[in-house]
Amino acid sequence: MNKKIFAVLSIFLMVMVGCAYATDSTDSLNNNTVTISGVNFTIPEGFTEDVEEAVVNQSNSDDGYNYVTNQKMFEDNDTNLILLSVETYEQNITDDFISDFGEKTTINNVTGSLEDLGFLALFTYVQDGQLVVVTANNQELIKEVVI
């Protein structure tokens, strides 16, 4: 449960900081796919990357788990946002690790945990031993992003 609270609060704080600094999002996507640490995502039309919010190879540690975070944030003109985070852990991460992160759900043939906070939705899953967190304003955006 402690992992869940920490993860949700961390993502919430990153999103809020991102919203506060989201001024110029001038990078547009030529195609609608982006790859972060080997994980592919689809970015809906109308979203641009806020390059100031990118995190590249940031080392972190929590409760004895050491990991490296890579993330990107995208937004549209309607104040919708998508935050994509891929965390590579030194330890072996399995689906059991995410059991506290919401209800077990499958989106586009990807099984993970979905948590709807009302103002944000988070879909967390494990791919190739990495923890993937897709955060968006709502579940419908997450369904467009996860491939």
Residue frames as qw, qx, qy, qz and C-alpha x, y, z in Angstrom:
[[0.000, 0.885, 0.466, 0.000, 0.00, 0.00, 0.00],
 [0.335, -0.747, 0.106, 0.564, 2.92, 2.35, 0.73],
 [0.386, -0.043, 0.601, 0.699, 4.18, 1.85, -2.86],
 [0.158, 0.659, 0.664, 0.316, 0.77, 2.81, -4.20],
 [0.167, -0.924, -0.249, 0.237, 0.51, 6.04, -2.22],
 [0.392, -0.563, 0.330, 0.648, 4.06, 7.04, -3.13],
 [0.356, 0.167, 0.682, 0.616, 3.52, 6.30, -6.83],
 [0.079, 0.788, 0.578, 0.196, 0.22, 8.18, -7.02],
 [0.246, -0.900, -0.092, 0.348, 1.58, 11.19, -5.14],
 [0.444, -0.367, 0.452, 0.681, 4.76, 11.25, -7.23],
 [0.287, 0.376, 0.675, 0.567, 2.85, 11.18, -10.48],
 [0.051, -0.885, -0.463, -0.001, 0.37, 13.77, -9.24],
 [0.328, -0.787, 0.083, 0.516, 3.19, 16.13, -8.25],
 [0.405, -0.122, 0.573, 0.702, 4.95, 15.64, -11.60],
 [0.179, 0.611, 0.662, 0.395, 1.72, 16.41, -13.43],
 [0.161, -0.922, -0.305, 0.174, 1.01, 19.50, -11.35],
 [0.374, -0.599, 0.293, 0.645, 4.54, 20.82, -11.86],
 [0.362, 0.165, 0.682, 0.614, 4.15, 20.07, -15.55],
 [0.080, 0.799, 0.567, 0.183, 0.92, 22.05, -15.70],
 [0.267, -0.874, -0.090, 0.396, 2.53, 25.00, -13.94],
 [0.289, -0.558, 0.463, 0.625, 5.41, 25.12, -16.40],
 [0.526, 0.360, 0.705, 0.309, 3.57, 24.11, -19.56],
 [0.114, 0.715, -0.018, -0.689, 4.19, 27.17, -21.64],
 [0.448, 0.598, -0.447, -0.492, 5.62, 26.38, -25.06],
 [0.735, -0.003, 0.677, 0.033, 4.97, 22.97, -26.48],
 [0.367, 0.690, -0.305, -0.544, 6.46, 23.53, -29.88],
 [0.052, -0.273, 0.924, 0.261, 7.53, 19.98, -30.77],
 [0.800, 0.176, 0.071, -0.569, 4.85, 18.34, -32.84],
 [0.639, -0.142, 0.751, 0.091, 4.90, 14.68, -33.70],
 [0.277, 0.380, -0.603, -0.644, 5.53, 13.76, -37.32],
 [0.538, -0.149, -0.782, -0.276, 3.94, 10.40, -36.72],
 [0.599, -0.568, 0.000, -0.564, 1.78, 9.41, -33.83],
 [0.919, -0.249, -0.274, 0.137, 4.12, 6.99, -32.09],
 [0.040, -0.808, 0.486, -0.329, 6.74, 7.57, -29.45],
 [0.874, -0.057, -0.451, 0.174, 9.12, 5.06, -27.87],
 [0.270, -0.780, 0.407, -0.392, 10.42, 5.42, -24.33],
 [0.350, -0.459, 0.801, -0.161, 12.93, 2.85, -23.07],
 [0.037, 0.081, -0.953, -0.291, 11.75, 0.40, -25.72],
 [0.212, 0.494, 0.786, -0.305, 8.04, 0.82, -24.92],
 [0.058, 0.228, 0.502, 0.832, 5.85, 2.14, -27.75],
 [0.145, 0.555, 0.576, -0.583, 2.89, 4.49, -27.31],
 [0.220, 0.552, 0.549, 0.589, 0.45, 6.19, -29.69],
 [0.078, -0.348, -0.269, 0.895, -0.05, 9.91, -29.21],
 [0.328, 0.703, 0.628, -0.057, -3.47, 11.20, -30.31],
 [0.336, 0.546, 0.289, 0.711, -3.74, 13.92, -32.95],
 [0.182, -0.866, -0.147, -0.442, -3.49, 17.45, -31.58],
 [0.713, -0.677, 0.036, 0.178, -1.03, 16.61, -28.79],
 [0.482, 0.724, -0.354, 0.345, 2.48, 18.07, -28.69],
 [0.777, -0.205, -0.408, 0.433, 5.37, 17.23, -26.44],
 [0.253, -0.948, 0.121, -0.153, 6.32, 19.57, -23.63],
 [0.770, 0.352, -0.393, 0.359, 10.06, 18.99, -23.97],
 [0.059, -0.626, 0.454, -0.631, 10.80, 20.91, -20.77],
 [0.751, -0.362, 0.307, -0.459, 9.07, 18.14, -18.79],
 [0.865, 0.256, -0.432, -0.002, 11.12, 15.27, -20.24],
 [0.595, -0.639, 0.480, -0.080, 13.02, 13.15, -17.75],
 [0.769, 0.478, -0.424, -0.002, 16.01, 11.24, -19.10],
 [0.740, 0.114, -0.569, 0.338, 17.79, 8.52, -17.11],
 [0.288, -0.651, 0.307, -0.632, 16.95, 9.97, -13.70],
 [0.468, 0.024, -0.841, 0.270, 18.12, 7.65, -10.90],
 [0.545, -0.492, 0.065, -0.675, 15.66, 7.13, -8.06],
 [0.316, 0.034, -0.906, 0.280, 15.25, 4.94, -5.00],
 [0.571, -0.352, 0.054, -0.739, 12.18, 4.06, -2.97],
 [0.836, -0.297, 0.286, -0.363, 11.76, 1.56, -0.16],
 [0.622, -0.348, 0.676, 0.186, 14.85, -0.41, -1.19],
 [0.708, 0.494, 0.465, 0.196, 14.05, -0.35, -4.90],
 [0.192, -0.555, 0.317, 0.744, 16.55, 1.40, -7.17],
 [0.564, 0.556, 0.588, 0.160, 15.34, 2.43, -10.60],
 [0.198, -0.197, 0.305, 0.911, 15.90, 4.76, -13.54],
 [0.359, 0.682, 0.539, -0.339, 13.04, 6.89, -14.88],
 [0.139, -0.007, 0.491, 0.860, 12.45, 8.11, -18.42],
 [0.208, 0.644, 0.682, -0.278, 9.31, 10.11, -19.13],
 [0.094, 0.156, 0.381, 0.906, 7.63, 12.42, -21.60],
 [0.192, 0.548, 0.586, -0.566, 4.62, 14.68, -21.29],
 [0.096, 0.275, 0.605, 0.741, 2.21, 15.65, -24.05],
 [0.148, 0.517, 0.520, -0.663, -0.63, 18.17, -24.02],
 [0.246, 0.534, 0.618, 0.522, -3.26, 19.59, -26.33],
 [0.003, 0.338, 0.041, 0.940, -4.91, 23.00, -26.56],
 [0.592, -0.527, -0.348, -0.501, -7.83, 21.87, -24.37],
 [0.306, -0.627, 0.556, -0.452, -5.65, 21.36, -21.26],
 [0.991, -0.085, 0.006, -0.105, -5.64, 17.58, -21.67],
 [0.016, 0.741, -0.671, 0.020, -2.37, 15.93, -20.81],
 [0.983, 0.036, -0.182, 0.000, -0.64, 12.60, -21.15],
 [0.205, -0.762, 0.604, -0.109, 2.32, 11.67, -18.96],
 [0.947, 0.169, -0.272, -0.018, 4.28, 8.57, -19.99],
 [0.277, -0.739, 0.587, -0.180, 6.77, 7.14, -17.53],
 [0.927, 0.129, -0.352, 0.024, 8.94, 4.04, -17.90],
 [0.397, -0.750, 0.487, -0.207, 10.94, 2.93, -14.88],
 [0.792, 0.281, -0.535, 0.084, 13.72, 0.37, -15.16],
 [0.671, -0.667, 0.237, -0.220, 14.42, -1.34, -11.84],
 [0.092, 0.559, -0.820, 0.080, 17.57, -3.11, -10.69],
 [0.434, -0.026, 0.841, -0.322, 15.31, -5.75, -9.14],
 [0.033, -0.194, -0.871, -0.450, 13.05, -8.07, -11.11],
 [0.395, 0.151, 0.243, -0.873, 9.64, -6.41, -11.47],
 [0.000, 0.228, 0.946, 0.231, 6.63, -8.65, -11.97],
 [0.313, -0.508, -0.475, -0.647, 2.89, -8.13, -12.23],
 [0.564, -0.546, -0.568, 0.246, 2.68, -8.72, -8.44],
 [0.364, -0.116, -0.167, 0.909, 4.52, -5.42, -7.96],
 [0.154, -0.159, -0.210, -0.952, 1.59, -3.45, -9.38],
 [0.293, -0.432, -0.849, -0.080, -1.21, -5.28, -7.57],
 [0.206, -0.589, -0.498, 0.602, -1.75, -2.27, -5.25],
 [0.107, -0.196, 0.229, 0.948, -1.98, 0.27, -8.09],
 [0.513, 0.183, -0.087, -0.834, -5.70, -0.08, -8.83],
 [0.834, 0.156, 0.415, -0.328, -8.09, -2.59, -10.32],
 [0.430, -0.152, 0.773, 0.440, -6.71, -5.27, -12.62],
 [0.539, 0.699, 0.178, -0.435, -7.72, -4.22, -16.14],
 [0.594, 0.050, 0.579, 0.556, -6.83, -5.02, -19.74],
 [0.294, 0.825, 0.034, -0.481, -6.53, -2.16, -22.23],
 [0.571, 0.698, -0.360, -0.237, -5.73, -2.98, -25.87],
 [0.939, 0.094, -0.319, 0.086, -4.48, -6.46, -24.90],
 [0.326, 0.417, -0.560, 0.638, -2.19, -5.03, -22.20],
 [0.650, -0.588, -0.480, -0.045, -2.98, -6.20, -18.67],
 [0.301, 0.274, -0.411, 0.816, -2.23, -3.87, -15.78],
 [0.210, -0.558, -0.654, 0.467, -3.81, -1.89, -12.97],
 [0.048, 0.564, 0.319, 0.760, -6.13, 1.05, -13.58],
 [0.243, -0.506, -0.545, 0.623, -6.80, 3.74, -11.01],
 [0.062, 0.660, 0.387, 0.641, -9.29, 6.51, -11.72],
 [0.299, -0.268, -0.459, 0.792, -8.83, 9.47, -9.39],
 [0.163, 0.815, 0.486, -0.271, -11.59, 11.50, -11.03],
 [0.153, 0.926, -0.143, -0.315, -9.32, 14.26, -12.30],
 [0.182, 0.613, -0.741, -0.206, -6.63, 11.83, -13.51],
 [0.983, -0.001, 0.072, -0.167, -6.49, 8.19, -14.54],
 [0.098, -0.667, 0.734, 0.086, -3.40, 6.00, -14.20],
 [0.976, 0.153, -0.076, -0.137, -2.74, 2.74, -16.00],
 [0.229, -0.700, 0.676, -0.016, 0.26, 0.84, -14.64],
 [0.984, 0.146, 0.016, -0.096, 1.70, -2.30, -16.17],
 [0.516, -0.552, 0.579, 0.307, 4.91, -4.28, -16.51],
 [0.804, 0.592, -0.020, -0.057, 6.54, -4.70, -19.93],
 [0.734, 0.454, -0.348, 0.365, 9.91, -6.37, -20.47],
 [0.661, -0.274, -0.445, 0.539, 10.67, -6.08, -16.75],
 [0.140, 0.144, -0.093, 0.975, 9.99, -2.34, -16.68],
 [0.043, 0.606, 0.659, -0.444, 7.24, -0.50, -14.83],
 [0.093, 0.302, 0.438, 0.841, 5.14, 1.58, -17.25],
 [0.026, 0.587, 0.586, -0.558, 2.76, 4.28, -16.00],
 [0.088, 0.397, 0.484, 0.775, 0.40, 6.08, -18.36],
 [0.049, -0.532, -0.528, 0.660, -1.32, 9.06, -16.75],
 [0.036, 0.318, 0.484, 0.815, -4.01, 11.10, -18.50],
 [0.336, -0.131, 0.167, -0.918, -7.06, 13.22, -17.77],
 [0.795, 0.028, 0.239, -0.557, -9.33, 10.24, -18.36],
 [0.694, -0.093, 0.712, 0.060, -9.46, 6.55, -19.25],
 [0.708, 0.658, 0.251, -0.055, -10.43, 7.24, -22.87],
 [0.225, 0.881, -0.414, -0.042, -7.10, 8.99, -23.50],
 [0.449, -0.472, 0.759, 0.002, -5.25, 6.06, -21.95],
 [0.784, 0.275, 0.555, -0.043, -7.04, 3.69, -24.34],
 [0.569, 0.821, -0.035, -0.025, -5.75, 5.76, -27.26],
 [0.018, -0.842, 0.538, -0.038, -2.17, 5.76, -25.96],
 [0.582, -0.347, 0.734, -0.044, -1.54, 2.15, -24.91],
 [0.727, 0.450, -0.372, -0.362, -0.55, -0.15, -27.79]]
